[in-house]
Amino acid sequence: MMPSERWVSVNDVATHLGVAKDSVYRWIDERGLPAHRVGRLFRFKLSEIDEWVRQGPAQSRPSSKAQTNRSTQKSSSRKRGGNG
């Protein structure tokens, strides 16, 4: 029987990819890095991470914070534009 692949932590993924932990968290949120939540922690299969890297840059999804900032900027610029 073949041993199953073990689950790894954010630290392990960051080391595997040679990036900071903050990058791993950002890629989960913005680029769809494959992660599995176990309680409050993220766990990963390195085979899924390697496949994600091989597929190349995914279409970046703006985070909810970025969407909020853009909509706020649009509405405030409309207010200023009408007072000209």
N, C-alpha and C positions, 0 to 999 in steps of 0.2 A: 504494500500500500504506500502511495506517495504522500509524504508529509504535506500538510496544508501550509499555505503561505501565512506568515504571522502578521498581525496588525501592528502598525507602527504609529508613533506620536508625531506631533508637529515638529518637534526637535529633530527627529529622525529624517523627516521629509526635507526640512531646511538643510540639514547636513548633506543628504543625498543629492539635492539640487545645487548646493553651494550658494544658498541665498539666506537672507535673514528670516526669522520667524514671522515678522510683520508682513513680509512679502507673501508668505504662504497664506496667512489669514486674508490678505487683500485679494489674492488670486481665487480663493474659495468664494468670496463675495462677488467679485467683479468679473471673473473669467471662467467660472465653473470648474475649478480644480476639484477632482473627485474626492469627496470627503464623506465620512460617515460619522454621525453624532452618536456618542455613547454617553448618555447623561449630559454633563456639561463639557465633555471632552470631544475632540475630533480624533478619529482614527482613520488610518489609510492602509491601502495595499499598494506596495511599491510597484507592482505590475500595472495597476491602474494609473499611477502617476506617470510611469514611463510611457504608457500608451497615450496619455494626454499630451505629454511633451512631443511625442512623435507626430501627433496630428497637427501640430503647429498652433499658431495663435488663434484662439477662438474669438468670435465676435464679442467684443467687450460689452458687458451689460452694465449700464450706469447704475450705481448704487442708489438706494432711496434717498440718501443725503444729497447726491449730485442732482437728482431730479427735483428735489425741493429747492435747492439753490437756484436752479435754472428758472423755475416757475416764479420764484420770488423776484429774480432780476427782471423778468419780463414784465411783471405787474408793476414794479416800481418804475421802470423806464416808461411805461405808458402814462403813469401819473405825471412824471416830469415833462413828458413830451406835450401834454395837453395844456400846460400852463404857459407856454411860450410866449 
